[in-house]
Amino acid sequence: MKGIIKDTVILFVITLAAGFLLGGVYHVTKEPIAKQEKIKKDNANKAVFEDARTFSEYEGVESEKLVGEAYKGKVTVDEVLVAKNDTEDLGYVITVTSNEGYGGNITLAVGIRNDGTVNGISFLSISETAGLGMNATKEKFYGQFAGKDIGERDFEYTKNGAEYVWEIDAISSATITTNAVTTAVNAALDAYRTIDAAKTGGASNE
C-alpha cells in the first residue's frame, strides 16, 4: 500500500511540474506567436488591397449573418475589414475559412472593391498536398480571381479551359482543393453582397 501511495505522489508531482513547464512555455511563446499572426494578416490585407493605407473593423452585419445558406457548414466568415486610403473607403477584406480542403481547413483573405470586383486573394492557412493542392498558392491559380467583376454569378471551375470571366481553370489532379478555394471565394462574394445590400437597404442573408 505504501508503495502505491508513494508512486501516486511521485506521479502527481511529475504531472504538476509538467503542467507548470507547459504553462511557462505558453506564456513565453504566446506574444511572439500573436505578433507573427498579426504580421501574416497585415501582409495578406496588403496583398489583396495594395492601394489601401489602413484597414478598420467593419461594424455592420455580424460575421455569422454573412454566411449564406449555400455555404453554411462549409465556410465561415472570420473577419471583415474596411480598406481605406486617405480620403475614401475602397472596399472590404473578407477573411473566410473553408473546411472542405483535402488537407484540412483553408483560410484566405479576399479583397473586394466597392463595385464588386475581386481585387485579389491571399492565403493565411493552407496544408494541402505538396505538388498538387499546394499549387493553389501559385499565382497561376489564385491570380485567376483578381480583377474580375462577375456580377451576381458565382465563380465556377472547369477542367476544359476557362472561356468565361466567371470560370477558373482547375488545379490539375487537385479538384478538392480547387473546389474548396472557389467555394470560399464565392462565400466572400456572397458576404460582400449582403454588406452592399445592407448599405442600400436591400435584402440580406438573414
C-alpha positions as CSV (number, residue, x, y, z in Angstrom):
1,M,0.0,0.0,0.0
2,K,2.8,2.4,0.9
3,G,4.4,1.7,-2.5
4,I,1.2,2.6,-4.3
5,I,0.8,5.9,-2.3
6,K,4.5,6.7,-3.0
7,D,4.1,6.1,-6.7
8,T,0.9,8.2,-6.8
9,V,2.6,11.1,-5.1
10,I,5.6,10.9,-7.5
11,L,3.2,10.8,-10.5
12,F,1.3,13.8,-9.1
13,V,4.5,15.8,-8.6
14,I,5.7,15.0,-12.1
15,T,2.3,15.9,-13.6
16,L,2.2,19.2,-11.7
17,A,5.8,20.1,-12.7
18,A,5.0,19.3,-16.4
19,G,1.9,21.5,-16.1
20,F,3.9,24.4,-14.8
21,L,6.5,23.9,-17.5
22,L,3.9,23.9,-20.3
23,G,2.2,26.9,-18.8
24,G,5.6,28.7,-18.8
25,V,6.2,27.8,-22.4
26,Y,2.8,29.0,-23.4
27,H,3.3,32.4,-21.7
28,V,6.8,32.8,-23.3
29,T,5.6,31.9,-26.8
30,K,2.1,33.5,-26.7
31,E,3.2,37.0,-27.6
32,P,5.6,36.1,-30.4
33,I,3.0,33.8,-31.9
34,A,0.4,36.6,-31.8
35,K,2.9,39.0,-33.3
36,Q,3.6,36.7,-36.2
37,E,-0.1,36.1,-36.8
38,K,-0.7,39.8,-36.9
39,I,2.2,40.3,-39.4
40,K,0.7,37.5,-41.6
41,K,-2.7,39.1,-41.5
42,D,-1.3,42.5,-42.3
43,N,0.7,41.1,-45.2
44,A,-2.4,39.3,-46.5
45,N,-4.5,42.5,-46.3
46,K,-1.9,44.5,-48.2
47,A,-1.6,41.7,-50.8
48,V,-5.3,42.0,-51.7
49,F,-5.5,45.8,-51.4
50,E,-2.1,47.3,-52.3
51,D,-3.6,50.8,-52.6
52,A,-5.2,50.8,-49.1
53,R,-3.4,52.7,-46.3
54,T,-5.5,51.4,-43.4
55,F,-7.8,48.6,-42.5
56,S,-10.5,49.1,-39.9
57,E,-13.1,46.6,-38.5
58,Y,-16.4,46.5,-40.3
59,E,-19.2,47.3,-37.8
60,G,-22.3,46.5,-39.8
61,V,-23.7,43.0,-40.2
62,E,-22.3,40.4,-37.8
63,S,-19.9,37.9,-39.4
64,E,-22.1,34.9,-38.6
65,K,-25.0,36.5,-40.5
66,L,-22.8,37.0,-43.6
67,V,-22.7,33.3,-44.3
68,G,-25.2,32.5,-47.0
69,E,-27.4,29.3,-46.8
70,A,-25.4,27.7,-49.6
71,Y,-22.2,28.0,-47.6
72,K,-23.3,27.1,-44.1
73,G,-21.3,24.1,-42.8
74,K,-18.7,24.6,-45.5
75,V,-17.3,28.1,-45.0
76,T,-17.1,30.6,-42.1
77,V,-16.7,34.3,-42.4
78,D,-14.0,35.1,-39.8
79,E,-13.4,38.8,-40.2
80,V,-14.4,41.8,-42.3
81,L,-12.2,44.8,-42.6
82,V,-12.9,48.1,-44.5
83,A,-10.0,49.0,-46.8
84,K,-9.3,52.8,-46.9
85,N,-6.9,55.2,-48.5
86,D,-6.5,58.8,-47.3
87,T,-9.9,60.0,-48.5
88,E,-12.3,57.1,-49.1
89,D,-13.4,53.6,-48.4
90,L,-12.1,51.3,-51.2
91,G,-13.9,48.1,-50.4
92,Y,-13.5,45.2,-48.0
93,V,-11.1,42.5,-47.0
94,I,-13.2,39.4,-46.1
95,T,-11.4,36.6,-44.3
96,V,-13.0,33.2,-44.8
97,T,-12.2,29.6,-43.9
98,S,-13.3,26.6,-45.9
99,N,-13.5,23.2,-44.1
100,E,-13.5,21.3,-47.4
101,G,-9.8,21.3,-48.1
102,Y,-8.1,17.9,-48.7
103,G,-5.5,18.5,-46.0
104,G,-7.7,20.5,-43.6
105,N,-9.1,24.0,-43.3
106,I,-8.1,26.6,-45.8
107,T,-8.2,30.3,-44.7
108,L,-7.8,33.1,-47.1
109,A,-8.4,36.8,-47.3
110,V,-10.4,38.1,-50.3
111,G,-10.2,41.8,-51.3
112,I,-13.4,43.1,-52.9
113,R,-13.8,46.6,-54.2
114,N,-17.0,48.7,-53.7
115,D,-18.1,47.8,-57.2
116,G,-17.9,44.1,-56.6
117,T,-14.7,43.5,-58.3
118,V,-12.5,40.9,-56.7
119,N,-9.2,42.7,-56.1
120,G,-7.3,39.6,-55.2
121,I,-7.0,36.7,-52.7
122,S,-4.2,35.7,-50.3
123,F,-3.8,32.5,-48.2
124,L,-3.5,32.7,-44.5
125,S,-3.5,29.0,-43.8
126,I,-3.3,26.0,-46.2
127,S,-2.0,22.5,-45.7
128,E,-2.7,20.7,-49.0
129,T,-0.7,18.1,-50.7
130,A,2.7,19.3,-52.0
131,G,2.9,19.4,-55.8
132,L,-0.9,19.1,-56.1
133,G,-3.3,21.1,-53.8
134,M,-0.5,23.4,-52.7
135,N,-0.4,24.7,-56.3
136,A,-3.3,26.8,-55.2
137,T,-0.7,29.1,-53.6
138,K,0.8,29.8,-57.0
139,E,-0.3,32.9,-58.9
140,K,-1.1,30.9,-61.9
141,F,-4.1,29.6,-59.9
142,Y,-5.1,32.3,-57.4
143,G,-4.4,35.1,-59.8
144,Q,-7.4,34.0,-61.9
145,F,-9.8,35.6,-59.4
146,A,-8.2,39.0,-59.4
147,G,-9.6,41.9,-61.3
148,K,-12.9,40.2,-62.1
149,D,-16.5,41.5,-61.6
150,I,-18.8,38.6,-62.2
151,G,-22.0,40.4,-61.1
152,E,-24.4,38.2,-59.2
153,R,-22.8,35.0,-60.5
154,D,-20.6,32.6,-58.7
155,F,-17.1,31.5,-59.8
156,E,-17.1,28.1,-61.4
157,Y,-14.0,25.9,-62.0
158,T,-13.5,23.9,-65.2
159,K,-11.1,21.2,-66.4
160,N,-11.6,22.1,-70.0
161,G,-10.1,25.6,-70.2
162,A,-11.8,28.7,-68.9
163,E,-13.8,30.6,-71.5
164,Y,-15.9,33.0,-69.5
165,V,-15.0,35.6,-66.9
166,W,-16.5,33.6,-64.1
167,E,-14.6,30.4,-65.0
168,I,-11.4,29.3,-63.2
169,D,-9.0,26.7,-64.5
170,A,-8.9,23.9,-62.0
171,I,-5.6,22.7,-60.5
172,S,-4.5,19.5,-62.2
173,S,-5.3,16.4,-60.0
174,A,-6.5,18.6,-57.2
175,T,-10.2,19.1,-57.7
176,I,-11.0,19.0,-53.9
177,T,-8.6,21.9,-53.3
178,T,-9.9,23.8,-56.3
179,N,-13.5,23.4,-55.1
180,A,-12.6,24.5,-51.5
181,V,-10.9,27.7,-52.6
182,T,-13.5,28.5,-55.2
183,T,-16.3,28.0,-52.7
184,A,-14.5,30.1,-50.2
185,V,-14.2,33.0,-52.6
186,N,-17.8,32.7,-53.6
187,A,-18.8,32.8,-49.9
188,A,-16.8,36.0,-49.5
189,L,-18.5,37.5,-52.6
190,D,-21.9,36.5,-51.1
191,A,-20.9,38.2,-47.8
192,Y,-19.9,41.3,-49.8
193,R,-23.3,41.3,-51.5
194,T,-25.1,41.2,-48.1
195,I,-23.0,44.1,-46.9
196,D,-23.7,46.1,-50.0
197,A,-27.4,45.3,-49.7
198,A,-27.4,46.4,-46.1
199,K,-25.9,49.7,-47.1
200,T,-28.6,50.3,-49.7
201,G,-31.5,48.9,-47.6
202,G,-31.8,45.8,-49.8
203,A,-32.2,42.1,-48.9
204,S,-29.6,40.2,-46.9
205,N,-28.7,36.6,-45.9
206,E,-30.8,36.9,-42.7
